Amino acid sequence: MSAFPDAAAVAVPLLTQAARVLRVDAGYALVEVIGGGCGRCHEAGGCGSAHLTRMFCFRPRRCRVQNRIDAPAGARVTVVLPAGVLRRHVRIAYVLPLLALLGGAVLGDVAAGDAGAAAGAVFGLALAWWMARCAISGKLPDEPYIANIEFQEEKT
């Protein structure tokens, strides 16, 4: 018996969200997210992100997701974001620019004083922006997808 669990036997945590399909296009669908957060604000340990979503998001959130099950327009579906994707995107969007800003400022300060620190910080942010664009420009193997159809409107 192996000390490591079988990869198929380990449950992979996924983030799920209810959405409505607005338009279908070549293996993808444009969906409008229903609600915000996980919906556990009223439970003990809930983070309250749905309240923040209602406060700061004034228009409906729409995104393009893989439509692996050919969900039709108008269907209410469950959208899945595979595990680890959110963490990776947080690193790309927040940690990378911060480290590049600080690193550029320190290197610029060592090389040319205060003016070099300012220039290095700007250069570091520009470099981080370019690196983030390169990291997310391709098709990601773990992009969000429609997992199932919850409700489909009847056509009359």
C-alpha positions, 0 to 999 in steps of 0.5 A: 500500500502506498503512503500517498493517496490515489489522486482519483480518490482525493476530493478536489475542492471546487468553487461553485456559483449559480449563473444564467446563460445569456449567450452560447458561442462555439464551446463557450457561454456568456453567463450572468452570475446570480447573487454573490459570494458563497451564500453562507453569510448567515452561517457561523464562520461566513465571511460576508462577501455577498454583502460586499458584492451588493455594496460595490457591484452595481451592474450584473457580473458577466463572464465567459466560461467553457460550455462543456455540456452545451447548456442553452441560452436562458438556462440556470446553471452551476459554474465551477472554478477548479481548485487553486485557480483563485489562489493563483490569480490572487498571486498574479493580481496582488502579490506580483505587482507588490513585489515588483514595485518594492523590488524596483524601488529598492534596486533603483534606490541603491543605483540612483537614490530617490529618483532611481527609487521612483523610476525603479518602482514605475519600471517594476509595476510596468514589468509586473503588468507585462508578466501578468498579461503574459501569464493570463493571455493563453487558454488556461487548462483550469478555466471556469466551466458549466458543470450542470444545468439547474433549471431550463426554461420551457420554450412556448 
